[in-house]
Structure formats: structure tokens, C-alpha cells
Amino acid sequence: MSCAILISIHPEHARDIIAGKKLYEYRKVLPARNISYLVLYSTAPVKKITAVVEVKDRLVDSLQEIWEKTSEGSGISHQLYLDYYSDRRIACAFALGNVYQIENPIDLSDLPGCKTSPQLFYYLDDRDMKFICKFLTPHYFSQG
């Protein structure tokens, strides 16, 4: 199975990804491994896994270059982007692909392996991904 990570994300950003309004997910640190899927753990008040998103590409460049490449599908304001990277000179982003929503969001405690929300990210093993895939809806939003 392809490499997947669990990431914590604010519920409004998860909703925008699921709705196809947010085409990039910004991160201060990218995993060393190539990632095929992001598993979205919506933070409080949701506190559940709500979607799985294919990763089309990973971008690393200056703050200005990344904003120029991604601003149209950022799902956030330029000021929020600058605030997020206020202590950085380099920006990182995942270009998102197909989005698979989880109709009945999953509690972390239900996963076979991972039990706590990640600070940066958590590599999911095959057991966790097989479990999560059972809950994916057959309908998804295609980012193109």
C-alpha cells in the first residue's frame, strides 16, 4: 500500500478540502518519505478522521514563490499564510488530488495502530489504512 500520513487540521480547512475549495495543504515540515495520501484528522471540536486525500505533488520554495504558485487554490488569506510562516523563509505545501470523504468520521481510538493526534504528522501503517479505507465513500471530489 502507498505511504500515508495522518495530519491534524482545523475543521474549516478540512471542510474546504472536501468541498474542493482548498487545493493545497501548507506545512512547515514535510515528511522525508514520499507521501501518496494525507489522512485528515479534524481537530476540536470534531476530533475525528474525516477524509483521505491523494497527494499529487510536494512543493518547497521561498514564501513568495509558493504563494505565487498556490494562492489561487490556497483556501486561506495571504495574511494567514504569512502569519503561519512568520518564523520561516521556506514554505512547503502538498498539491492535493482526489478527496475521499468519510461519511461517518472515525475516532482515533478505533485505529489498530495510531491512538493520538499528531503534532506534525504520523506515518500510518497498512493495518490503519485498511481500516480507514473501509469507511471511505465511493463518491469523491476530483481535483482534476
N, C-alpha and C positions, 0 to 999 in steps of 0.2 A: 504494500500500500504506500502511497505517496506520503511525504513528510508533511505533518500538520502541526500547528501550534495553537494553543489556547491563549487568547488575549483578553484582557479586561478592557471594556469600552463603555463610555457613558451611554445610557439607553437611547438618548436622542440621536446619537451618531449611529448606533446600531439600526434604529428605525430608518434613518436616511440611507444607509447602505442597502437595507432590504427593499426600500422604495425606489432604489436606483438613482437617488439624488447625490449620493456621495460615492465617487468613483475611485478615490484614493484614501488610503489609511496612513496617516503620518505616525512615525515612530522616531524616538531619539536614538534607539539602538535596533539594528536588525540582527536576526539570528545568523550564526555562522553558516548553518546549513541552508541549502536551497529549500524554500518552502513552497508547497503546492496549494495548501489550504490554510485559511485562518478560521478558527472556530471562535465565534464571538460570545464572550461571557458578558452580559449586560450587568453593570454594577447596580448599586442601590438606586431605587427601591426594588428593581426587578430581581436581581441576584440569581440569574439563570442563564443557561446557554440558549441563545435564540436563533442562531443561524450558522451556516458554514459557507465560506466564500472562497472561490478559486482565486489564486494569485496569478496574474498574467505576467507581472514584471516587478522588479525591485529597483528603485531609483535612489541614488546617492549623489548629492551635488551641493553647491552653495545654496544658501537660503533663497537668494534671488532666483537662481536657475530653477530650483524645484518649484517655487511658487509660479514662475512663468509657465512651466510645463504642466502644472496641475491645478491652477487656480479655478479653471472652468468647472472642474468636477470635484472641487475640494470639499464642498458641503459646509465650509466654515468661512468666517470673515478673514480678511487679510490681517486685521489686528489680533484676532485669536491665534492665527498662525504665528505671528511674530512673538506674541506672549509665550506660546508653547515652546518656541525655540530661543527664548531670550538669553539663555546661557550657552548657546551653541553657535558654531559657524557653519556647520554642515547639517543638512536636512536629509532625512530618509523617508521613503514612502513605498507602500505596496500599491501597484496598479491592480485594481480589482476586476475580476471576471464574473462568471456566473455566481448567483447568490441562491442558496438553498435555505429556505426558511424552515424553522422547526415550529410546527403548529402548536404543540404542547411543550413549551420550553422545559429544559432538563435541569434538575438540581445537580450541582457538582458532587454531592454526596452519593448520587446514583452511579457515577462513573466507576468502572472497575479499578482504575489507577489513580488519577488525579483527584484530590479531595479539597484543595484550597485554591482560591483565586490567585492568579499570578500577578506579581509586581510588574515584570516586563513581559514575559511570555513563559509558556510551559510546553515542552515537546510532548505531544500525545503519542502513545504507542498504539499498535494495531488493535488491541483489545478495546481501548477507549474509542477509537474511530469506528470500529464495527458496531459498538453500542450506539454511538451518536447517529450513525447512518440509518439505523432502524427508525429514527424519528423524523427524518427529512421528508418534506412534502415532495410529491412528484412534480409539482409546478415550481418553477423558479424564474427569477428575473434575469434575463441575459443582458450583460453589459456590452455585448457586441462582439 
